Amino acid sequence: MPANTPDALQHDGRDLVVVLHGVGVTCRWMSRIARAVEEAGYRVVNRTYPSRKLPLEKLGAQWLPRLLLENGAAEAPRIHFVTHSMGGIVVRLWLRECGDCLPKNLGRIVMIAPPNHGSELPDRLRGFPPFHWFTGVNGPRLGTGDDSLPRQLSLKAFPKGAELGIIAGNRTLNPLFSHWIKRESDGTVSVASTRLDGMCDHIVMPHSHTGILLSRPVAAQAVLFLREGKFDRTVP
């Protein structure tokens, strides 16, 4: 039986790690992190998803469950996630759909630069056509206003039984974006917005919102949290 069929994957024997990119890009942006996780001995699924076209609720309630089913997640010893930016919101929506029936094999979740309380950039760029082209139907919903989906999710505590580690960046490449955010940030998401009640650990690293994905130390910290449930601040 080919190794990439669902039936074969169900009997792989390794923990499964699902890697999710942010809005408007592809899975290639997660390649360095996915490779580091795979080299650490995990089975990795890193797929491009319709982040611009499919509403967030459908990504969390339909697309992600289907991906998990196709890759034998229920049969894996444990299932973990490593996400970037909006990918973390997709996982939070999936967890909301699970309710009190979280998978028994749910492991650890690493969110990299997640807008857990929204970002000021969608607030400012709502009327800017290129922003809508790049982020599609979901970008405007990641702001900080009353219609912010991340803020609505934050009204409920992160579910118990899911270990969460968050990596934030604090370097910015765009002075205008920094002016809009006004707080320590990665140029897109403030450090404060990445935090979430119920998280197990949080670390700030010197990278921009996109540059954080190219960092070997960031990939190493993600692997460390998957293994041990904590980050290591002694590692440069």
C-alpha positions, 0 to 999 in steps of 0.5 A: 500500500502506498505510504501516503494513503490514509490507511497507511498513515493511520498505522504510522505510529508517530505523533501527527503535527498539522502545520497551518500558514496564515492568510494570503500565502501558501504552505511553502512559507511554513517549510522551514518549520515543517522540516524541523518538526519532521526531522525531530521525528514527527509525521507532518501535514503541511497543506495550503488551504483557501485562506482568502476564499473560505470564511474562517468558520468554514475553515475551522468547522469543515476544512480542518476536520476533513484534513484531520480525517484524511490523515488518520488523526484519530489513529495517531498517538497524539495530534499537535498543531504548529500555526502562524498568524491566522492559522492559530485562529483556524485551530481555535475555531476548530476547538470551539466546534469540538466543545467539551468533546476534545480528541482524547489524543490532542497534544500540544499547540504552538501558535506563532504570531497569532492575532488572538485579540486582533490586529490594528492593521485591518482596522486601518486598511479596511478601505484599501483595495490591495488589502482586500485582494491579499486577505480576501474574506477573512482579513477584515475580520481579524481587526480589534473592533466589535466585529473581530472574530479573534476577540469574540473567541477570546470571550471564552477561555482556551479549553483545558486539555490543550497545551498551548505555547505562543511565540511572538515577534517584536521586530518591525519593518514598517514604521507606519504599521508600528505607528498604527499599532503603538505597542511592541509588535512584529509589525502586524500583531502586537505582543500583547495581542498574541497572549491568551488566557490558559496558555502554558508558555509565551516567548518573545523573539526578535523577528518580524511577522513574516521573518519569524518563519525563516528563523531556525531558533524559532523552529527549534523553540516550536519543536521544544514545546512539542516535546516538553510543553515549554520554551527554553529562554537560554537558547539564543 
